[in-house]
């Protein structure tokens, strides 16, 4: 996908769609259901989000980076 061809608003919308699908999957799992979008288990989702982040940062757009840890926290260094 040629991310440079999209407008700033389009990039942000696609990024928020990734975030929304991830949050929906987490909610399904919290209710004991199978995730509908399989964002965490499908590498293309994370690759797509990373490509969007790269393009938005290249343009100097401010973004709230998606937390892929799923509330797992971080290991101390």
SERO-4910 file (N, C-alpha, C, O; in steps of 0.05 Angstrom, whole numbers):
BEGIN
 pado doro    nc1    nc2    nc3   cac1   cac2   cac3    cc1    cc2    cc3    oc1    oc2    oc3
  Unk    A     17    -23      0      0      0      0     18     25      0     38     25     14
  Unk    A     11     44    -16     26     69    -17     15     89      3     -3    104     -3
  Unk    A     26     89     27     16    105     49     20    135     44      4    151     53
  Unk    A     40    142     28     45    170     22     24    182      5     22    207      3
  Unk    A      7    166     -8    -14    176    -25    -39    185    -10    -56    199    -21
  Unk    A    -41    177     16    -64    184     31    -62    211     45    -40    220     50
  Unk    A    -84    223     50    -85    249     65    -79    244     94    -81    221    103
  Unk    A    -72    265    108    -68    262    137    -92    251    151    -90    233    168
  Unk    A   -115    261    144   -140    251    157   -145    222    151   -154    207    168
  Unk    A   -139    213    126   -142    185    119   -124    167    136   -132    146    145
  Unk    A    -99    176    139    -80    160    155    -90    157    183    -89    135    195
  Unk    A    -98    179    195   -108    179    222   -133    161    225   -135    146    245
  Unk    A   -151    162    206   -175    146    207   -168    116    205   -179    100    220
  Unk    A   -150    109    187   -142     81    185   -128     71    211   -133     49    220
  Unk    A   -112     88    223    -98     81    248   -119     77    270   -116     58    286
  Unk    A   -138     95    272   -159     92    293   -176     67    288   -186     56    307
  Unk    A   -179     59    263   -194     35    257   -179     11    267   -191     -8    277
  Unk    A   -152     11    265   -136    -11    277   -140    -12    307   -144    -33    319
  Unk    A   -138     12    319   -142     13    348   -170      3    356   -172    -11    376
  Unk    A   -190     11    341   -217      2    347   -221    -28    345   -234    -40    361
  Unk    A   -209    -40    324   -211    -69    320   -196    -83    343   -206   -104    353
  Unk    A   -173    -73    352   -158    -84    374   -175    -83    400   -177   -103    414
  Unk    A   -187    -60    405   -203    -57    429   -227    -75    428   -235    -86    449
  Unk    A   -239    -78    405   -262    -96    402   -254   -125    408   -268   -139    422
  Unk    A   -231   -133    396   -222   -160    401   -217   -165    431   -224   -186    442
  Unk    A   -205   -145    444   -200   -148    473   -226   -150    489   -227   -166    508
  Unk    A   -246   -135    481   -272   -137    494   -285   -164    490   -297   -176    508
  Unk    A   -283   -175    465   -294   -201    460   -280   -222    478   -294   -239    490
  Unk    A   -254   -220    479   -239   -240    495   -246   -237    525   -247   -257    539
  Unk    A   -249   -212    534   -256   -208    562   -283   -220    569   -288   -228    592
  Unk    A   -300   -223    549   -327   -236    553   -326   -265    547   -347   -278    545
  Unk    A   -302   -276    543   -300   -305    538   -306   -313    509   -310   -337    503
  Unk    A   -307   -294    491   -313   -299    463   -288   -299    446   -267   -288    455
  Unk    A   -290   -310    423   -267   -309    404   -265   -281    392   -285   -268    387
  Unk    A   -241   -271    389   -238   -244    377   -247   -245    348   -241   -264    333
  Unk    A   -262   -224    340   -274   -224    313   -254   -216    291   -256   -225    269
  Unk    A   -235   -198    299   -216   -188    279   -188   -201    280   -173   -199    261
  Unk    A   -182   -214    302   -156   -227    306   -133   -209    302   -113   -216    289
  Unk    A   -135   -185    313   -114   -165    309    -87   -174    321    -66   -172    308
  Unk    A    -88   -184    345    -62   -192    358    -50   -216    345    -25   -219    346
  Unk    A    -66   -234    333    -55   -259    322    -49   -257    292    -40   -277    280
  Unk    A    -55   -235    279    -50   -231    251    -29   -210    246    -34   -186    251
  Unk    A     -6   -219    237     17   -200    234     11   -177    216     23   -155    220
  Unk    A     -6   -180    197    -11   -158    178    -24   -134    192    -19   -111    184
  Unk    A    -40   -138    212    -51   -116    227    -29    -99    239    -29    -74    237
  Unk    A    -10   -112    253     11    -97    266     29    -83    245     39    -61    249
  Unk    A     34    -97    223     50    -86    201     37    -61    190     50    -41    185
  Unk    A     11    -63    186     -5    -41    175     -4    -17    194      1      6    186
  Unk    A     -8    -22    220     -6      0    240     21     12    240     24     37    242
  Unk    A     42     -4    239     70      6    238     75     23    214     88     44    216
  Unk    A     65     15    191     68     31    167     54     58    169     64     78    160
  Unk    A     30     57    181     15     82    185     30    100    204     33    124    199
  Unk    A     40     89    226     56    105    245     80    118    232     85    141    236
  Unk    A     94    102    216    118    112    202    111    136    185    125    156    186
  Unk    A     90    134    169     82    155    151     73    180    167     79    202    160
  Unk    A     57    175    188     47    198    204     70    212    218     71    237    219
  Unk    A     89    197    228    112    210    242    130    224    221    141    245    227
  Unk    A    132    213    197    148    226    176    136    253    169    150    272    163
  Unk    A    110    255    171     96    280    165     95    299    189     86    322    187
  Unk    A    104    289    212    103    306    236     76    307    249     71    326    265
  Unk    A     59    288    243     33    287    256     35    276    284     51    257    289
  Unk    A     20    287    302     20    277    329      0    253    331    -23    255    323
  Unk    A     10    231    342     -7    207    345     -4    195    373     17    198    386
  Unk    A    -24    181    381    -23    166    406    -18    137    397    -35    123    387
  Unk    A      7    128    402     16    101    393     -1     79    406     -7     80    430
  Unk    A     -9     60    391    -25     37    400     -8     20    420     15     14    415
  Unk    A    -20     13    442     -8     -4    462    -14    -33    455    -37    -42    458
  Unk    A      6    -47    446      2    -75    437      6    -95    460      3   -119    456
  Unk    A     12    -85    485     17   -103    507     -9   -116    518     -7   -136    532
  Unk    A    -31   -104    512    -57   -115    521    -59   -115    552    -71   -133    563
  Unk    A    -48    -94    564    -49    -92    593    -30   -110    608    -32   -114    632
  Unk    A    -12   -123    593      7   -141    606     29   -127    621     42   -139    638
  Unk    A     32   -101    616     54    -87    630     80    -92    616     82   -106    596
  Unk    A    101    -81    628    128    -84    616    146    -97    637    143    -94    661
  Unk    A    165   -112    627    185   -124    645    206   -103    653    213    -86    636
  Unk    A    215   -103    678    235    -84    686    262    -90    672    268   -113    665
  Unk    A    277    -69    667    303    -73    653    324    -84    672    346    -88    664
***
